[in-house]
Amino acid sequence: MYSQTQLTQKQAQVLEFLSEFRHKEGTAPTYREIAGYFGFKSTKAASDHVRALVKKGYVRLHEKRSRGIELVFPQETSSQNSISIPILGDIPAGYPEGKSEQKEGAITVDSSMLVHCTGHRLFALIVKGDSMTGRSICEEDWIVADADVVPNVGDVVVALIDGLNTLKTLARQNGRFFLKAENPTHPDWIPIEEIIVQGVVKAVLRRI
């Protein structure tokens, strides 16, 4: 039903180095700089660790750039008390839709709002629709979701149901998972094939 991508200790160290280097230098390190910092015997070892982070969704590579390692998920800001979280578009809180990830800037959130999320892949989405008003999630709110936490029944989740995206409560009945709407005017959604949880909602932000 869900996938959880874990980092090895060395991969986590490389990711932390990428974050710190970008904060200090304003750009990404080269493979040679990564290898030098960790004492790797070759740049291939550095490249292998970075490509592992690419496969696990933490960074992107721009092969034509000399410093083409791009961090995908949040890093602490210079205040060390806040986290910059990428906005990856919107999420239907209504009828599930096909959506492609599209980075649309970032929001900064006080780290105290996201306890136990340090080092996790967090992302933000803009809510479209009103099926989750019973959980105080309204249209045009931002939700912050954690891609690295195990979902439980009752959690509000960003999910793919039979290939379509939606925001709903994860529910279970008669041993079968389904997605529950929190507005009586909207139906629940029972998968024909599968539900894939992409993230568990950890915070809701609203503009006044």
Backbone as CSV, one residue per row, in Angstrom:
resi,resn,N_x,N_y,N_z,CA_x,CA_y,CA_z,C_x,C_y,C_z
1,MET,0.819,-1.209,0.000,0.000,0.000,0.000,0.847,1.250,0.000
2,TYR,2.002,1.208,0.632,2.857,2.384,0.654,4.280,1.946,0.473
3,SER,5.131,2.888,0.124,6.559,2.614,0.034,7.294,3.602,0.910
4,GLN,8.320,3.146,1.586,9.114,4.012,2.444,10.570,3.849,2.040
5,THR,11.166,4.933,1.575,12.532,4.892,1.084,13.476,5.365,2.172
6,GLN,14.350,4.484,2.641,15.281,4.819,3.703,16.662,5.073,3.126
7,LEU,17.409,5.921,3.802,18.786,6.199,3.413,19.736,5.374,4.265
8,THR,20.843,4.959,3.646,21.911,4.381,4.436,22.586,5.506,5.224
9,GLN,23.402,5.132,6.200,24.081,6.151,6.999,24.950,7.047,6.124
10,LYS,25.687,6.455,5.188,26.561,7.254,4.325,25.751,8.152,3.395
11,GLN,24.644,7.640,2.861,23.806,8.469,2.000,23.256,9.663,2.770
12,ALA,22.856,9.438,4.021,22.360,10.540,4.849,23.459,11.573,5.093
13,GLN,24.684,11.100,5.283,25.808,12.016,5.486,26.094,12.822,4.229
14,VAL,26.020,12.170,3.072,26.249,12.876,1.809,25.151,13.915,1.597
15,LEU,23.906,13.567,1.890,22.802,14.508,1.733,22.996,15.717,2.654
16,GLU,23.413,15.471,3.886,23.663,16.571,4.819,24.793,17.466,4.315
17,PHE,25.844,16.852,3.735,26.946,17.637,3.184,26.468,18.495,2.020
18,LEU,25.638,17.935,1.146,25.101,18.702,0.023,24.330,19.925,0.530
19,SER,23.532,19.708,1.585,22.748,20.806,2.147,23.643,21.885,2.739
20,GLU,24.622,21.452,3.550,25.507,22.421,4.197,26.358,23.166,3.173
21,PHE,26.838,22.462,2.151,27.658,23.096,1.115,26.837,24.153,0.378
22,ARG,25.605,23.815,0.042,24.761,24.775,-0.674,24.474,25.991,0.194
23,HIS,24.252,25.764,1.495,23.977,26.880,2.398,25.184,27.819,2.488
24,LYS,26.380,27.253,2.544,27.587,28.070,2.711,28.058,28.691,1.403
25,GLU,27.987,27.922,0.310,28.569,28.356,-0.962,27.546,28.871,-1.963
26,GLY,26.278,28.574,-1.736,25.241,29.017,-2.657,25.151,28.198,-3.921
27,THR,25.815,27.055,-3.963,25.794,26.194,-5.133,26.052,24.760,-4.693
28,ALA,26.027,23.848,-5.645,26.270,22.438,-5.325,27.757,22.117,-5.420
29,PRO,28.227,21.127,-4.651,29.627,20.707,-4.785,29.824,19.853,-6.026
30,THR,31.064,19.736,-6.460,31.420,18.794,-7.523,31.645,17.421,-6.901
31,TYR,31.708,16.401,-7.748,32.005,15.059,-7.249,33.390,15.030,-6.590
32,ARG,34.335,15.790,-7.130,35.681,15.833,-6.564,35.645,16.423,-5.146
33,GLU,34.829,17.453,-4.943,34.723,18.052,-3.612,34.041,17.107,-2.626
34,ILE,33.046,16.369,-3.112,32.387,15.375,-2.249,33.382,14.281,-1.861
35,ALA,34.116,13.776,-2.861,35.093,12.722,-2.600,36.172,13.198,-1.635
36,GLY,36.634,14.434,-1.803,37.659,14.973,-0.924,37.179,15.110,0.507
37,TYR,35.948,15.534,0.679,35.408,15.723,2.029,35.296,14.395,2.770
38,PHE,34.859,13.351,2.075,34.633,12.061,2.724,35.840,11.121,2.637
39,GLY,36.873,11.530,1.917,38.044,10.676,1.799,37.849,9.500,0.858
40,PHE,36.920,9.643,-0.098,36.735,8.586,-1.093,37.965,8.524,-1.996
41,LYS,38.299,7.331,-2.447,39.477,7.164,-3.289,39.242,7.626,-4.725
42,SER,37.989,7.744,-5.125,37.693,8.172,-6.486,36.399,8.978,-6.505
43,THR,36.215,9.730,-7.588,34.972,10.492,-7.732,33.800,9.572,-8.046
44,LYS,34.088,8.342,-8.500,33.011,7.396,-8.803,32.223,7.057,-7.543
45,ALA,32.926,6.925,-6.402,32.222,6.638,-5.146,31.261,7.770,-4.808
46,ALA,31.713,9.010,-5.002,30.842,10.161,-4.762,29.649,10.131,-5.710
47,SER,29.918,9.843,-6.985,28.854,9.773,-7.983,27.840,8.687,-7.639
48,ASP,28.320,7.547,-7.169,27.416,6.438,-6.826,26.465,6.828,-5.694
49,HIS,27.000,7.523,-4.689,26.148,7.941,-3.573,25.117,8.971,-4.029
50,VAL,25.538,9.917,-4.868,24.606,10.931,-5.362,23.518,10.289,-6.213
51,ARG,23.889,9.337,-7.068,22.890,8.681,-7.920,21.929,7.825,-7.095
52,ALA,22.404,7.303,-5.977,21.497,6.596,-5.072,20.474,7.565,-4.483
53,LEU,20.915,8.788,-4.174,19.993,9.811,-3.668,19.000,10.232,-4.745
54,VAL,19.445,10.225,-5.999,18.533,10.527,-7.111,17.441,9.468,-7.191
55,LYS,17.830,8.189,-7.117,16.859,7.094,-7.209,15.855,7.131,-6.069
56,LYS,16.298,7.611,-4.898,15.410,7.660,-3.735,14.645,8.971,-3.634
57,GLY,14.843,9.844,-4.619,14.017,11.044,-4.720,14.465,12.253,-3.949
58,TYR,15.717,12.243,-3.449,16.184,13.369,-2.646,16.855,14.465,-3.467
59,VAL,17.449,14.123,-4.603,18.118,15.119,-5.442,17.789,14.863,-6.904
60,ARG,18.024,15.889,-7.714,17.949,15.769,-9.170,19.320,16.082,-9.734
61,LEU,19.610,15.505,-10.889,20.879,15.781,-11.558,20.631,16.513,-12.862
62,HIS,21.420,17.554,-13.100,21.412,18.262,-14.371,22.771,17.980,-15.014
63,GLU,22.792,16.992,-15.882,24.049,16.442,-16.385,24.903,17.463,-17.138
64,LYS,24.289,18.469,-17.737,25.040,19.427,-18.552,25.648,20.566,-17.729
65,ARG,25.389,20.568,-16.414,25.959,21.597,-15.548,27.153,21.027,-14.781
66,SER,28.145,21.862,-14.544,29.314,21.395,-13.801,28.973,21.166,-12.330
67,ARG,28.022,21.933,-11.819,27.551,21.755,-10.439,26.055,21.504,-10.494
68,GLY,25.714,20.377,-11.071,24.321,20.119,-11.433,23.534,19.260,-10.471
69,ILE,23.904,19.259,-9.181,23.152,18.497,-8.180,22.136,19.428,-7.533
70,GLU,20.858,19.123,-7.686,19.792,19.962,-7.134,19.080,19.214,-6.009
71,LEU,19.001,19.827,-4.843,18.260,19.243,-3.724,16.764,19.385,-3.984
72,VAL,16.020,18.295,-3.813,14.585,18.305,-4.085,13.785,18.653,-2.848
73,PHE,14.176,18.106,-1.707,13.372,18.232,-0.508,13.990,19.197,0.490
74,PRO,13.288,19.479,1.611,13.613,20.653,2.419,14.956,20.601,3.105
75,GLN,15.515,21.776,3.255,16.745,21.936,4.012,16.526,23.056,5.014
76,GLU,17.226,23.010,6.135,17.082,24.066,7.119,17.597,25.389,6.554
77,THR,16.933,26.474,6.931,17.381,27.793,6.506,18.467,28.282,7.443
78,SER,18.999,29.454,7.147,20.107,29.966,7.931,19.737,30.233,9.376
79,SER,18.447,30.398,9.669,18.040,30.633,11.051,18.097,29.360,11.875
80,GLN,18.166,28.211,11.232,18.166,26.906,11.889,16.868,26.640,12.641
81,ASN,15.888,27.538,12.540,14.608,27.346,13.217,13.463,27.174,12.235
82,SER,13.778,27.160,10.959,12.736,27.025,9.958,13.193,26.102,8.837
83,ILE,12.219,25.619,8.104,12.480,24.667,7.024,11.848,25.197,5.750
84,SER,12.601,25.178,4.658,12.074,25.554,3.346,11.549,24.290,2.665
85,ILE,10.273,24.327,2.297,9.606,23.138,1.753,9.125,23.429,0.335
86,PRO,9.492,22.581,-0.628,9.074,22.831,-2.007,7.578,22.632,-2.199
87,ILE,6.973,23.544,-2.956,5.566,23.413,-3.343,5.536,22.667,-4.678
88,LEU,4.864,21.527,-4.691,4.869,20.664,-5.881,3.550,20.718,-6.632
89,GLY,2.901,21.887,-6.605,1.665,22.035,-7.364,0.451,21.979,-6.452
90,ASP,-0.671,21.439,-6.964,-1.892,21.370,-6.171,-2.342,19.920,-6.023
91,ILE,-3.319,19.710,-5.124,-3.846,18.376,-4.862,-5.374,18.463,-4.833
92,PRO,-6.071,17.624,-5.606,-7.532,17.654,-5.594,-8.085,17.102,-4.282
93,ALA,-8.866,17.902,-3.581,-9.615,17.411,-2.423,-11.064,17.281,-2.885
94,GLY,-11.270,16.362,-3.771,-12.558,16.132,-4.399,-12.406,14.911,-5.287
95,TYR,-12.846,15.024,-6.518,-12.708,13.904,-7.457,-11.229,13.721,-7.790
96,PRO,-10.701,12.496,-7.660,-9.280,12.268,-7.976,-8.960,12.632,-9.414
97,GLU,-7.761,13.177,-9.629,-7.340,13.598,-10.959,-5.930,13.112,-11.247
98,GLY,-5.606,13.033,-12.519,-4.236,12.765,-12.925,-3.425,14.041,-12.816
99,LYS,-2.302,14.003,-12.100,-1.475,15.186,-11.904,-0.020,14.826,-12.132
100,SER,0.737,15.771,-12.670,2.183,15.610,-12.781,2.847,16.579,-11.824
101,GLU,3.948,16.124,-11.202,4.657,16.969,-10.247,5.216,18.196,-10.947
102,GLN,4.988,19.356,-10.367,5.490,20.598,-10.938,5.916,21.520,-9.803
103,LYS,7.198,21.785,-9.714,7.704,22.609,-8.625,7.292,24.051,-8.831
104,GLU,6.692,24.655,-7.788,6.165,26.009,-7.883,6.653,26.854,-6.713
105,GLY,7.944,26.887,-6.491,8.482,27.681,-5.402,8.552,26.894,-4.110
106,ALA,8.558,27.611,-2.993,8.705,26.976,-1.691,8.024,27.833,-0.634
107,ILE,7.713,27.211,0.511,7.217,27.933,1.666,8.160,27.640,2.833
108,THR,8.273,28.585,3.743,9.127,28.421,4.916,8.246,28.216,6.136
109,VAL,8.537,27.145,6.882,7.718,26.740,8.022,8.609,26.640,9.250
110,ASP,8.110,27.116,10.385,8.849,26.979,11.635,9.035,25.493,11.943
111,SER,10.250,25.103,12.270,10.558,23.685,12.478,9.797,23.093,13.655
112,SER,9.328,23.935,14.590,8.571,23.423,15.733,7.225,22.838,15.310
113,MET,6.749,23.209,14.108,5.493,22.664,13.606,5.660,21.265,13.042
114,LEU,6.900,20.849,12.827,7.155,19.578,12.147,8.081,18.708,12.989
115,VAL,7.679,18.483,14.227,8.462,17.659,15.137,8.565,16.238,14.575
116,HIS,9.728,15.628,14.735,10.015,14.261,14.276,10.087,14.142,12.751
117,CYS,10.186,15.269,12.050,10.288,15.221,10.586,11.680,15.597,10.092
118,THR,12.635,15.773,10.983,13.976,16.186,10.583,14.597,15.173,9.633
119,GLY,15.089,15.667,8.505,15.725,14.801,7.526,14.767,14.060,6.618
120,HIS,13.468,14.251,6.825,12.490,13.567,5.990,12.225,14.355,4.703
121,ARG,11.679,13.647,3.722,11.263,14.298,2.481,9.885,14.912,2.688
122,LEU,9.859,16.232,2.804,8.617,16.964,2.977,8.286,17.704,1.688
123,PHE,6.996,17.843,1.425,6.572,18.620,0.255,5.246,19.288,0.577
124,ALA,4.982,20.384,-0.110,3.752,21.147,0.107,2.902,21.119,-1.157
125,LEU,1.595,21.144,-0.970,0.640,21.176,-2.073,-0.478,22.158,-1.721
126,ILE,-1.074,22.758,-2.742,-2.199,23.667,-2.560,-3.489,22.879,-2.751
127,VAL,-4.392,22.983,-1.796,-5.625,22.198,-1.817,-6.626,22.799,-2.797
128,LYS,-7.204,21.935,-3.632,-8.264,22.325,-4.561,-9.480,21.441,-4.311
129,GLY,-10.557,22.042,-3.812,-11.752,21.261,-3.512,-12.088,21.303,-2.033
130,ASP,-13.273,20.759,-1.667,-13.767,20.910,-0.299,-14.168,19.590,0.351
131,SER,-13.584,18.482,-0.092,-13.982,17.189,0.478,-13.394,16.928,1.850
132,MET,-12.462,17.796,2.322,-11.784,17.549,3.598,-12.096,18.621,4.643
133,THR,-13.209,19.325,4.478,-13.553,20.399,5.422,-13.821,19.865,6.824
134,GLY,-14.236,18.615,6.939,-14.459,18.020,8.251,-13.184,17.838,9.044
135,ARG,-12.033,17.916,8.385,-10.736,17.884,9.058,-10.092,19.269,9.054
136,SER,-10.901,20.283,8.835,-10.456,21.692,8.826,-9.418,21.958,7.739
137,ILE,-9.571,21.292,6.601,-8.716,21.529,5.436,-9.605,22.087,4.334
138,CYS,-9.347,23.327,3.949,-10.225,24.030,3.017,-9.501,24.333,1.705
139,GLU,-10.274,24.694,0.705,-9.697,25.053,-0.593,-8.742,26.233,-0.437
140,GLU,-7.617,26.154,-1.149,-6.547,27.150,-1.154,-5.627,27.069,0.069
141,ASP,-5.897,26.152,1.007,-4.926,25.899,2.073,-3.684,25.247,1.473
142,TRP,-2.556,25.383,2.176,-1.374,24.587,1.874,-1.337,23.414,2.847
143,ILE,-1.052,22.227,2.355,-0.776,21.103,3.248,0.701,20.742,3.098
144,VAL,1.316,20.341,4.215,2.689,19.857,4.210,2.640,18.371,4.504
145,ALA,3.196,17.572,3.610,3.143,16.118,3.741,4.540,15.532,3.880
146,ASP,4.620,14.427,4.600,5.873,13.718,4.869,5.872,12.427,4.068
147,ALA,6.850,12.300,3.164,6.927,11.118,2.299,7.618,9.943,2.969
148,ASP,8.175,10.150,4.169,8.984,9.109,4.802,8.379,8.533,6.071
149,VAL,7.129,8.816,6.341,6.483,8.298,7.541,5.493,7.198,7.137
150,VAL,5.356,6.186,7.991,4.422,5.091,7.714,2.994,5.565,7.964
151,PRO,2.095,5.447,6.982,0.719,5.911,7.175,-0.072,4.964,8.067
152,ASN,-0.960,5.549,8.867,-1.867,4.788,9.722,-3.306,5.131,9.384
153,VAL,-4.204,4.211,9.697,-5.626,4.482,9.519,-5.987,5.732,10.314
154,GLY,-6.713,6.633,9.677,-7.080,7.897,10.306,-6.215,9.059,9.890
155,ASP,-5.055,8.786,9.276,-4.199,9.861,8.789,-4.804,10.498,7.541
156,VAL,-4.618,11.808,7.399,-4.919,12.471,6.133,-3.716,12.251,5.225
157,VAL,-3.967,11.758,4.012,-2.865,11.352,3.143,-3.008,11.939,1.742
158,VAL,-1.866,12.174,1.134,-1.787,12.421,-0.310,-1.624,11.047,-0.939
159,ALA,-2.535,10.677,-1.819,-2.531,9.297,-2.298,-2.862,9.213,-3.781
160,LEU,-2.361,8.144,-4.370,-2.775,7.736,-5.708,-3.765,6.590,-5.554
161,ILE,-4.949,6.751,-6.113,-5.908,5.674,-6.123,-6.170,5.299,-7.576
162,ASP,-5.742,4.097,-7.933,-5.832,3.628,-9.325,-5.217,4.637,-10.292
163,GLY,-4.100,5.244,-9.864,-3.333,6.138,-10.726,-3.752,7.590,-10.687
164,LEU,-4.759,7.941,-9.882,-5.230,9.324,-9.809,-4.947,9.898,-8.417
165,ASN,-4.606,11.192,-8.377,-4.231,11.845,-7.125,-5.438,12.382,-6.377
166,THR,-5.357,12.311,-5.046,-6.381,12.945,-4.229,-5.874,13.116,-2.806
167,LEU,-6.592,13.947,-2.043,-6.318,14.166,-0.626,-7.516,13.645,0.151
168,LYS,-7.293,12.640,1.000,-8.381,12.022,1.750,-7.845,11.445,3.059
169,THR,-8.746,10.932,3.881,-8.375,10.207,5.095,-8.221,8.726,4.764
170,LEU,-7.129,8.131,5.226,-6.923,6.701,5.011,-7.815,5.927,5.985
171,ALA,-8.632,5.034,5.443,-9.586,4.267,6.250,-9.499,2.784,5.886
172,ARG,-10.086,1.972,6.730,-10.060,0.522,6.491,-11.361,-0.090,6.991
173,GLN,-11.899,-0.964,6.181,-13.134,-1.654,6.549,-13.108,-3.063,5.978
174,ASN,-13.445,-4.023,6.809,-13.441,-5.433,6.389,-12.094,-5.840,5.799
175,GLY,-11.017,-5.303,6.408,-9.677,-5.673,5.981,-9.202,-4.999,4.711
176,ARG,-9.985,-4.060,4.192,-9.625,-3.404,2.929,-9.471,-1.897,3.134
177,PHE,-8.381,-1.336,2.603,-8.143,0.101,2.697,-8.980,0.852,1.666
178,PHE,-9.442,2.051,2.057,-10.098,2.950,1.116,-9.821,4.382,1.557
179,LEU,-10.248,5.354,0.756,-10.019,6.765,1.027,-11.341,7.419,1.397
180,LYS,-11.379,8.015,2.585,-12.608,8.551,3.139,-12.665,10.067,2.973
181,ALA,-13.750,10.554,2.421,-13.992,11.993,2.346,-14.486,12.492,3.699
182,GLU,-14.163,13.742,4.027,-14.576,14.327,5.298,-15.590,15.444,5.071
183,ASN,-16.458,15.216,4.107,-17.540,16.134,3.779,-18.678,15.262,3.243
184,PRO,-19.853,15.300,3.856,-20.937,14.389,3.467,-21.426,14.559,2.031
185,THR,-21.049,15.646,1.378,-21.466,15.834,-0.010,-20.525,15.136,-0.989
186,HIS,-19.450,14.547,-0.480,-18.479,13.868,-1.334,-18.436,12.377,-1.022
187,PRO,-18.210,11.541,-2.035,-18.167,10.095,-1.799,-16.807,9.644,-1.281
188,ASP,-16.806,8.487,-0.618,-15.553,7.800,-0.329,-15.079,7.118,-1.604
189,TRP,-13.783,6.751,-1.621,-13.215,6.131,-2.806,-12.606,4.778,-2.453
190,ILE,-13.122,3.749,-3.108,-12.641,2.382,-2.906,-11.828,1.991,-4.136
191,PRO,-10.593,1.549,-3.960,-9.754,1.252,-5.130,-10.222,0.032,-5.907
192,ILE,-10.119,0.135,-7.215,-10.337,-1.040,-8.062,-9.091,-1.919,-8.026
193,GLU,-7.915,-1.276,-8.039,-6.663,-2.018,-8.034,-5.804,-1.705,-6.811
194,GLU,-5.437,-0.414,-6.602,-4.501,-0.134,-5.522,-4.592,1.298,-5.035
195,ILE,-4.124,1.478,-3.799,-3.884,2.793,-3.217,-2.396,2.886,-2.924
196,ILE,-1.763,3.968,-3.347,-0.365,4.225,-3.013,-0.309,5.537,-2.250
197,VAL,0.093,5.476,-0.992,0.214,6.687,-0.174,1.548,7.351,-0.498
198,GLN,1.480,8.596,-0.939,2.680,9.351,-1.297,3.186,10.222,-0.162
199,GLY,2.327,10.521,0.805,2.743,11.340,1.928,1.629,11.454,2.951
200,VAL,2.017,11.619,4.219,1.075,11.814,5.314,1.085,13.295,5.693
201,VAL,-0.073,13.908,5.776,-0.162,15.337,6.065,0.264,15.606,7.508
202,LYS,1.197,16.545,7.674,1.731,16.893,8.976,1.375,18.311,9.407
203,ALA,0.978,19.165,8.482,0.632,20.545,8.827,-0.297,21.108,7.758
204,VAL,-1.153,22.025,8.194,-2.046,22.756,7.292,-1.816,24.235,7.525
205,LEU,-1.583,24.982,6.445,-1.329,26.416,6.530,-2.405,27.157,5.754
206,ARG,-2.840,28.282,6.304,-3.936,29.023,5.686,-3.601,30.502,5.620
207,ARG,-3.876,31.092,4.466,-3.731,32.538,4.317,-4.995,33.228,4.787
208,ILE,-4.863,34.275,5.553,-6.023,35.019,6.066,-6.254,36.255,5.208
